[in-house]
Amino acid sequence: MVNFLRPLLTLRDSAAFVLLAMIVAISRIPFLGNGYGTDPDAWRVVAVARSFVAEGVYSVSRFPGYPVQEILSSLLLSGGPWALNGATAFFSIVATVFFALSIRRLEIPHYFLAGLALAFTPLVYVNSVNSMDYIWALAFLMIGLYSILRGWAVVAGIALGLAVGCRLTSAVMIVPLVLLLWKNPLVKPGIATVRFGIMSLTTAAIAFWPVYSSYGWEFLTFYDVNHPGWLTIFKRMTLHVWGRVGLFALVAATAGLIFWPRLTRRSLPVLSSGWAKSSVWWLAIALYVAVFFRLPLDAAYLIPIVPFVILLLAKYMKPKLFALFVLLLMVAPYLSICRSNGICPGDILVDHRARSHESKYITAVLMAHDSIPDGAVVVAGWWQPHLSVVAQPENSNAFRYLLDETSLADCLDAGCDIYYLRGMAKYNHDVHNIDLLEQGAKLLQINPLID
């Protein structure tokens, strides 16, 4: 049984947590530059933050809105990528530390290693050095988890509300957290649940008030697109989360726990009464997997399951084997295994290289834009958010995401020339069934060494 009367931290533990935070911080610093990330949504966050600063009117970067991150990003905007990406890196430290605190609180050994495992899981690592909201939400969820374990219902409610304000799907964690609250002998479950619920709903409502004020209930909009194939979904749930080396470590660890009982340090929950104690972690994983299947477009939607997978492995694996698992996971962001070349760069290095190339590409596009007629329109597709942030204000309107029938008609009536970036003519046809080539559009010619 967890000893809930244990002091917060010993001096030795305090030093371990400081060291853990320093390792995470140092590992992020080399990757904070080169723009705001490869995901166009990160640049959309910057665009709405800039608009909020300039006009004082809040707008969402995309529905249903991510107000906590979007509004706080506006306060950091003047610092550029280093400030916004640095804020995400800071929240990755917060998430790591509070996850490790929760592991320690649950009296599961090796909280330090568990924290490292979370920080160096490739998908977590990559998204901790950009301007997306995933790690912000994860940090508040981990604060909420630790607060529940401490019996701090009010703090946990505020944390969950802020997590929802960063990412609405964080709301699914209310069920596992309430179950944990009912298992906590430090609190009166009924009263604590009411306090937790009131603070969660109040904080989330305050966070989403700017969204509601601007859009009404229409903000509860979720994009419904064609689902990818099952092979793509499987890759997003596995390789895109853990990387090849990390996935190998995860599969080997899981297989060992199932087929070689001597590798476990206690009975598996499926084989013992320990199921009841572990059911909360399995429930959290199941809820987020269910949300992911609703719209399996991005592996990053699965980031909240990572700490609970690591928690279960830390709980049931023998110490040396868990240490080996963590070691492989720490290698995974930097090294991968490729069919042709054997050892190749891992996800964080690939992401860093992609961001560097994107920066050069955007510069080349802007240079090419200067050579086309005034008033011309460039169909930029998923590059539009990048260009709207980097381009001079007088040129930013020249870049359009896509042209539908209305915007195309307006453009043709105005007699403007139409250009498109590579691949965007097909994309425009796929989305709006409009053939830009038939309308006389031309490919924007840029430096071939960069394109």
VMD Tcl script that draws the C-alpha trace (Angstrom):
set ca {
  {0.00 0.00 0.00}
  {1.27 3.45 -0.88}
  {2.52 5.39 2.10}
  {0.65 8.67 1.63}
  {2.26 10.20 4.72}
  {5.74 10.23 3.19}
  {7.40 13.69 3.06}
  {7.47 15.38 -0.31}
  {11.18 14.89 -1.09}
  {14.38 13.92 0.67}
  {17.58 15.82 -0.06}
  {18.82 12.94 -2.23}
  {15.59 12.85 -4.19}
  {15.67 16.62 -4.64}
  {19.13 16.35 -6.19}
  {17.89 13.55 -8.48}
  {14.99 15.67 -9.72}
  {17.26 18.66 -10.34}
  {19.59 16.41 -12.33}
  {16.65 14.99 -14.28}
  {15.43 18.48 -15.17}
  {18.92 19.53 -16.25}
  {19.34 16.51 -18.53}
  {16.04 17.19 -20.23}
  {16.78 20.90 -20.60}
  {20.26 20.38 -22.05}
  {19.00 17.75 -24.49}
  {16.46 20.20 -25.94}
  {18.64 23.27 -26.43}
  {20.35 22.22 -29.72}
  {16.98 21.73 -31.45}
  {15.07 24.88 -30.52}
  {15.96 26.94 -33.60}
  {15.05 26.65 -37.29}
  {11.50 27.90 -37.15}
  {8.52 26.73 -35.17}
  {8.36 23.09 -36.32}
  {7.49 20.98 -39.34}
  {3.77 20.88 -38.54}
  {1.89 23.75 -40.26}
  {-0.31 24.01 -37.15}
  {2.68 25.28 -35.17}
  {2.96 28.19 -37.60}
  {-0.79 28.76 -37.35}
  {-0.33 29.24 -33.61}
  {2.28 31.91 -34.32}
  {0.01 33.58 -36.89}
  {-2.96 33.91 -34.50}
  {-0.66 34.99 -31.67}
  {0.66 37.76 -33.92}
  {-2.89 38.78 -34.84}
  {-3.89 38.83 -31.17}
  {-0.97 41.10 -30.32}
  {-1.62 43.43 -33.25}
  {-5.41 43.67 -33.10}
  {-6.32 42.50 -29.60}
  {-8.85 40.06 -31.03}
  {-8.52 36.37 -30.26}
  {-8.94 33.80 -33.02}
  {-8.20 30.08 -33.04}
  {-5.32 28.59 -34.95}
  {-7.67 25.71 -35.82}
  {-10.84 24.36 -34.27}
  {-11.86 23.54 -31.58}
  {-9.27 26.01 -30.28}
  {-6.24 25.73 -28.00}
  {-6.66 28.95 -26.04}
  {-4.20 28.47 -23.18}
  {-1.31 27.78 -25.51}
  {-2.41 30.25 -28.18}
  {-2.86 33.18 -25.78}
  {0.29 32.48 -23.76}
  {2.23 32.19 -27.02}
  {1.22 35.77 -27.84}
  {3.09 36.90 -24.71}
  {6.26 35.18 -25.96}
  {5.96 36.16 -29.60}
  {8.66 38.81 -29.55}
  {11.21 36.16 -28.58}
  {10.71 34.27 -31.83}
  {11.24 30.50 -32.18}
  {13.63 30.29 -29.27}
  {11.00 31.69 -26.90}
  {8.01 29.71 -28.16}
  {9.88 26.46 -28.69}
  {11.67 27.10 -25.42}
  {8.32 27.33 -23.64}
  {7.40 23.91 -25.01}
  {10.76 22.57 -23.87}
  {10.08 24.01 -20.42}
  {6.77 22.17 -20.28}
  {8.55 18.97 -21.30}
  {10.69 19.41 -18.19}
  {7.56 19.98 -16.10}
  {5.90 16.87 -17.58}
  {9.00 14.76 -16.95}
  {9.50 15.91 -13.37}
  {5.87 15.51 -12.33}
  {5.66 12.11 -14.02}
  {8.74 11.02 -12.07}
  {7.21 12.45 -8.88}
  {4.10 10.37 -9.54}
  {6.20 7.22 -10.06}
  {7.93 7.89 -6.76}
  {4.61 8.55 -5.05}
  {3.32 5.19 -6.25}
  {6.42 3.55 -4.74}
  {7.48 2.17 -8.10}
  {11.29 1.88 -8.28}
  {13.47 3.87 -10.61}
  {11.45 7.04 -10.95}
  {14.57 8.72 -12.39}
  {14.80 6.20 -15.22}
  {11.06 6.41 -15.83}
  {11.36 10.17 -16.21}
  {14.18 9.78 -18.71}
  {12.10 7.25 -20.64}
  {9.27 9.75 -21.01}
  {11.57 12.62 -21.99}
  {13.43 10.61 -24.64}
  {10.54 8.77 -26.24}
  {11.06 9.99 -29.84}
  {7.55 11.41 -30.37}
  {7.70 13.28 -27.06}
  {11.20 14.54 -27.80}
  {10.33 15.86 -31.27}
  {7.22 17.64 -30.01}
  {9.06 19.18 -27.08}
  {11.13 21.46 -29.31}
  {8.40 22.96 -31.50}
  {5.47 25.33 -30.94}
  {2.70 22.74 -30.79}
  {0.36 22.19 -27.85}
  {0.86 18.48 -27.14}
  {3.55 18.81 -24.48}
  {1.84 21.77 -22.83}
  {-1.24 19.61 -22.29}
  {0.89 16.66 -21.14}
  {2.61 18.81 -18.52}
  {-0.68 19.88 -16.95}
  {-1.95 16.28 -17.06}
  {1.14 15.11 -15.18}
  {0.66 17.90 -12.61}
  {-2.92 16.73 -12.25}
  {-1.87 13.11 -11.84}
  {0.62 13.93 -9.09}
  {-1.86 16.22 -7.36}
  {-4.47 13.46 -7.31}
  {-1.95 11.09 -5.76}
  {-1.22 13.70 -3.10}
  {-4.91 14.27 -2.48}
  {-4.83 17.85 -3.76}
  {-8.20 17.80 -5.49}
  {-8.40 21.55 -6.12}
  {-4.90 21.75 -7.63}
  {-5.62 18.68 -9.74}
  {-8.83 20.25 -11.02}
  {-7.05 23.44 -12.03}
  {-4.33 21.41 -13.75}
  {-6.82 19.32 -15.70}
  {-8.76 22.45 -16.70}
  {-5.55 24.02 -18.04}
  {-4.73 20.79 -19.89}
  {-8.17 20.97 -21.52}
  {-7.45 24.60 -22.38}
  {-4.30 23.45 -24.15}
  {-5.98 20.49 -25.85}
  {-9.66 19.65 -25.52}
  {-9.14 15.87 -25.67}
  {-7.38 16.11 -22.29}
  {-10.89 15.98 -20.85}
  {-10.91 12.18 -21.20}
  {-8.45 12.01 -18.28}
  {-11.16 13.11 -15.87}
  {-12.36 9.50 -15.58}
  {-9.00 7.91 -14.61}
  {-8.21 10.79 -12.27}
  {-11.56 10.51 -10.47}
  {-10.99 6.76 -10.04}
  {-7.58 7.49 -8.51}
  {-9.16 10.05 -6.22}
  {-11.60 7.42 -4.90}
  {-8.66 5.14 -4.11}
  {-6.80 7.81 -2.15}
  {-7.13 7.27 1.63}
  {-6.02 10.85 2.31}
  {-9.29 12.36 1.13}
  {-13.02 11.95 1.51}
  {-13.79 10.73 -2.02}
  {-17.19 12.36 -2.40}
  {-16.14 15.84 -1.29}
  {-12.81 15.61 -3.13}
  {-14.53 14.55 -6.35}
  {-16.93 17.50 -6.16}
  {-14.04 19.92 -5.60}
  {-12.04 18.33 -8.41}
  {-14.99 18.43 -10.78}
  {-15.92 22.03 -10.00}
  {-12.34 23.27 -10.43}
  {-11.85 21.28 -13.64}
  {-15.02 22.59 -15.24}
  {-14.50 26.15 -14.00}
  {-10.90 26.35 -15.20}
  {-11.73 24.79 -18.57}
  {-14.71 27.15 -18.98}
  {-12.54 30.19 -18.23}
  {-9.90 28.92 -20.64}
  {-12.43 28.46 -23.44}
  {-14.34 31.67 -22.79}
  {-12.33 33.62 -25.43}
  {-13.13 30.87 -27.95}
  {-16.83 30.89 -27.09}
  {-16.93 34.69 -27.19}
  {-15.55 34.69 -30.74}
  {-17.33 31.68 -32.23}
  {-20.20 30.63 -29.96}
  {-20.85 26.91 -29.81}
  {-19.58 26.55 -33.35}
  {-16.09 26.18 -31.89}
  {-16.99 22.54 -31.14}
  {-15.97 21.62 -34.66}
  {-13.84 18.63 -35.45}
  {-12.44 17.95 -38.87}
  {-13.76 14.78 -40.44}
  {-11.57 13.52 -43.25}
  {-11.01 10.19 -44.92}
  {-9.27 7.82 -42.55}
  {-5.89 6.48 -43.64}
  {-5.32 2.78 -44.26}
  {-4.81 0.37 -41.41}
  {-1.10 -0.02 -42.18}
  {-0.62 3.74 -41.87}
  {-2.59 3.77 -38.61}
  {-0.48 0.91 -37.26}
  {2.75 2.74 -38.12}
  {1.49 5.89 -36.42}
  {0.67 3.93 -33.28}
  {4.05 2.21 -33.16}
  {6.99 3.44 -35.21}
  {5.96 7.09 -35.14}
  {5.65 7.04 -31.35}
  {8.65 4.98 -30.28}
  {11.00 4.98 -33.26}
  {12.49 1.75 -34.59}
  {14.95 1.24 -31.73}
  {12.38 2.23 -29.12}
  {9.74 -0.03 -30.66}
  {12.16 -2.94 -30.59}
  {12.78 -2.25 -26.91}
  {9.05 -1.99 -26.20}
  {8.17 -5.21 -28.06}
  {11.02 -7.10 -26.42}
  {10.03 -5.84 -22.97}
  {6.37 -6.69 -23.49}
  {7.17 -10.14 -24.85}
  {9.45 -10.78 -21.89}
  {6.75 -9.85 -19.41}
  {4.21 -12.11 -21.09}
  {6.26 -15.19 -21.96}
  {9.10 -15.19 -19.40}
  {7.68 -14.62 -15.90}
  {11.18 -14.68 -14.42}
  {11.77 -11.30 -16.07}
  {9.00 -9.69 -14.01}
  {9.45 -8.39 -10.51}
  {5.83 -9.10 -9.53}
  {2.80 -10.89 -10.93}
  {1.27 -9.37 -14.03}
  {-2.11 -7.72 -13.48}
  {-3.84 -10.01 -15.97}
  {-2.78 -12.95 -13.86}
  {-3.49 -11.64 -10.38}
  {-5.57 -9.34 -8.25}
  {-3.12 -6.61 -9.26}
  {-5.42 -5.95 -12.21}
  {-7.60 -3.71 -10.05}
  {-4.61 -1.57 -9.09}
  {-3.42 -1.25 -12.70}
  {-6.82 -0.83 -14.31}
  {-6.63 2.98 -14.09}
  {-3.48 3.06 -16.22}
  {-4.98 0.65 -18.75}
  {-8.13 2.76 -18.84}
  {-6.17 5.93 -19.57}
  {-4.40 4.17 -22.44}
  {-7.67 2.77 -23.80}
  {-9.42 6.14 -23.72}
  {-6.71 7.90 -25.67}
  {-6.44 5.06 -28.18}
  {-10.21 5.35 -28.71}
  {-9.88 9.10 -29.28}
  {-7.04 8.46 -31.70}
  {-9.11 6.00 -33.73}
  {-11.78 8.71 -34.09}
  {-9.32 10.73 -36.20}
  {-5.99 8.89 -36.61}
  {-4.22 11.64 -38.52}
  {-1.24 12.31 -36.26}
  {0.74 10.03 -33.99}
  {1.16 12.97 -31.60}
  {-2.45 12.45 -30.49}
  {-1.08 9.40 -28.63}
  {1.49 11.29 -26.57}
  {-0.65 11.06 -23.37}
  {-0.47 7.25 -23.39}
  {3.34 7.22 -23.27}
  {3.71 7.90 -19.51}
  {1.19 5.18 -18.65}
  {2.94 2.59 -20.82}
  {6.23 3.47 -19.14}
  {4.57 3.36 -15.71}
  {3.32 -0.19 -16.31}
  {6.72 -1.36 -17.53}
  {8.46 0.25 -14.55}
  {6.00 -1.43 -12.22}
  {6.37 -4.97 -13.55}
  {9.86 -5.26 -15.07}
  {12.90 -6.22 -13.05}
  {15.19 -3.24 -12.43}
  {18.06 -4.25 -14.73}
  {15.74 -5.02 -17.61}
  {13.87 -1.78 -17.15}
  {17.19 0.08 -17.16}
  {18.08 -1.62 -20.46}
  {14.70 -0.64 -21.90}
  {15.28 2.99 -20.89}
  {18.80 2.96 -22.35}
  {17.49 1.80 -25.72}
  {14.71 4.37 -25.55}
  {17.25 7.12 -24.93}
  {19.15 6.02 -28.03}
  {15.99 5.91 -30.17}
  {15.67 9.68 -30.89}
  {19.21 9.81 -32.24}
  {19.66 6.49 -34.06}
  {17.39 4.34 -36.16}
  {17.69 1.22 -38.30}
  {17.21 1.52 -42.05}
  {16.94 -1.28 -44.57}
  {19.49 0.18 -46.98}
  {22.08 1.87 -44.78}
  {21.80 -0.04 -41.52}
  {22.24 2.66 -38.88}
  {20.65 6.00 -39.80}
  {19.58 9.20 -37.98}
  {16.73 8.98 -35.48}
  {13.56 11.05 -35.40}
  {14.91 14.14 -33.63}
  {17.80 14.44 -36.09}
  {15.50 13.87 -39.06}
  {13.13 16.52 -37.72}
  {15.98 18.98 -37.19}
  {17.25 18.42 -40.72}
  {13.73 18.83 -42.14}
  {13.29 22.12 -40.28}
  {16.58 23.40 -41.65}
  {15.52 22.49 -45.19}
  {12.11 24.10 -44.69}
  {13.76 27.32 -43.58}
  {15.82 27.41 -46.78}
  {12.79 26.50 -48.87}
  {10.68 29.33 -47.44}
  {13.50 31.80 -48.12}
  {13.72 30.55 -51.73}
  {9.95 30.86 -52.20}
  {9.99 34.45 -50.94}
  {12.86 35.31 -53.27}
  {10.98 33.78 -56.21}
  {7.86 35.68 -55.23}
  {9.71 38.97 -55.62}
  {10.20 38.21 -59.33}
  {6.53 37.63 -60.24}
  {4.01 40.35 -61.19}
  {2.46 42.52 -58.51}
  {-0.93 41.30 -57.34}
  {-0.17 37.68 -58.22}
  {-1.53 34.91 -56.02}
  {0.50 31.87 -54.98}
  {-1.33 28.70 -53.97}
  {0.90 27.47 -51.15}
  {-1.14 24.68 -49.54}
  {0.38 23.48 -46.30}
  {3.23 25.99 -46.75}
  {0.82 28.91 -46.37}
  {1.06 29.12 -42.54}
  {4.86 29.21 -42.76}
  {4.82 31.89 -45.43}
  {2.20 34.04 -43.69}
  {4.49 34.23 -40.66}
  {7.79 34.81 -42.47}
  {6.62 37.05 -45.35}
  {6.48 40.80 -45.07}
  {2.98 42.01 -44.11}
  {2.32 43.49 -47.55}
  {3.15 40.15 -49.21}
  {1.52 37.72 -46.77}
  {-1.91 37.98 -48.43}
  {-0.42 36.87 -51.74}
  {-0.06 33.35 -50.40}
  {-3.30 31.38 -50.30}
  {-3.84 27.98 -48.77}
  {-6.01 26.76 -51.68}
  {-8.42 28.29 -54.17}
  {-12.08 27.28 -54.04}
  {-14.67 28.39 -56.58}
  {-15.33 31.73 -54.88}
  {-11.70 32.73 -54.35}
  {-10.79 31.57 -57.85}
  {-13.59 33.65 -59.36}
  {-12.48 36.71 -57.38}
  {-8.94 36.22 -58.57}
  {-9.93 35.81 -62.21}
  {-12.21 38.86 -62.06}
  {-9.30 40.91 -60.69}
  {-7.07 39.65 -63.49}
  {-4.37 38.42 -61.13}
  {-1.78 35.85 -62.15}
  {-1.95 32.50 -60.38}
  {1.09 30.49 -59.32}
  {1.39 27.36 -57.22}
  {4.10 25.57 -55.29}
  {5.19 22.08 -56.22}
  {2.45 19.52 -55.59}
  {-0.19 22.10 -54.76}
  {-2.03 21.92 -58.09}
  {-2.88 18.29 -57.36}
  {-3.70 19.11 -53.75}
  {-6.06 21.90 -54.84}
  {-7.76 19.50 -57.27}
  {-8.11 16.80 -54.60}
  {-9.71 19.19 -52.11}
  {-11.80 21.51 -54.29}
  {-11.94 19.62 -57.61}
  {-10.48 22.63 -59.38}
  {-7.74 22.17 -61.96}
  {-5.45 25.16 -61.59}
  {-3.60 24.32 -64.80}
  {-6.82 24.75 -66.78}
  {-7.10 28.22 -65.24}
  {-3.66 29.16 -66.54}
  {-1.79 28.74 -63.26}
  {1.99 28.38 -63.40}
  {4.47 26.57 -61.19}
  {6.48 29.05 -59.12}
  {10.10 28.51 -60.16}
  {12.51 28.52 -57.24}
  {16.14 27.51 -56.73}
  {16.21 23.87 -57.96}
  {18.89 22.98 -55.41}
  {16.39 23.72 -52.62}
  {13.10 22.61 -54.15}
}
mol new
graphics top color blue
foreach p $ca { graphics top sphere $p radius 0.5 }
foreach p [lrange $ca 0 end-1] q [lrange $ca 1 end] { graphics top cylinder $p $q radius 0.2 }
display resetview
